[in-house]
Amino acid sequence: MISPYRLLIHQMTMKIKIRVVPRAKKEKIVEENGVLKVYVNDPALEGKANKRVVEMLAEFYKTKKYNIAIVHGALQRDKVIEVGI
């Protein structure tokens, strides 16, 4: 039987609101008014910017890329991201 504590560890996630700025001159992550702004060099074409956002957030939160998911706003600049811990 699996311990209930072990199940809780696998379900720990947090959701954050971000705003993506594609084609930025410098890549960075900045917090403004309770929202993370993610500046990426890649254009918002064919998911390139989203892929880079996931990579940058994985570095920022010191986790693997597969622990980062775009929950809402995949085709918009304002997004909700779920980060697995």
N, C-alpha and C positions, 0 to 999 in steps of 0.2 A: 504494500500500500504506500502511496506517495504522501508524504507529509504535507499538510496544508500550508506550512511556511515555505516549502519549496515551490509550491504553485504561485504564491504571492511574488516571489522573486522573478518568475518568468513573465509576470503580467505588469511589472512596473514600467510605466511610460509617463512622459510629460508632453503636453501640447504647448507650442509656442506660436505666436504670430510673428511673421516676418514680412518685410517688403524687399523685393529684389530690384536692384538697379543694374540692368544688363549694359554691356558695352562701356563699362567704367574704365577709366584710365588706370586705377589702382584697385586691386582686390583687397577688400577689408570687410570686417563685421563691426558695426557700430550700434549701440543702443540709444534710441531716441524716443522719448515719450512712451516708454513701456513696450516698444516694438523694436525688434532687431532689424537693422537695415543691412542687407548683404549686397555688397558691390562686387560684381563679377565682370571679367573681361569678355566672356563669351556672349554672342548675340542670342536673342530669344527665338532662335529658329531650331526646329527639329529636336527640341528638348536639350540642347547644348547647355543653356544657362541653368536649367533645373539640375542636370547632372553635376555641374560644377558647384551649385549651391549645396547639394548633398555631400559632396566631397569636402567642401569648406566647413560645413556644420559638423561633420564627423571629426575633423581635426579640432574644431573649436570645443566640442564636448568630449573629446578624447574617447571616441567610441568607433566602432566599425561602421562602414557605409550601409550595411544591411540593417542597422538599427535605426536608420533615419528614413522616414516616409513622408511624402507629401499627401496630407489628408484632404485638403481643400485648396482649390485655386491653382491647379497645375498649369492652366493657360492664362493666368493673371499674375500681376506683380505682387499683389497681396496674397499671402499663402498662410495656411495653418500646417505646421510641421509636427509630426509625432516623433519623439526621440525615445528609443528604448534604452533602459539603463541596465 
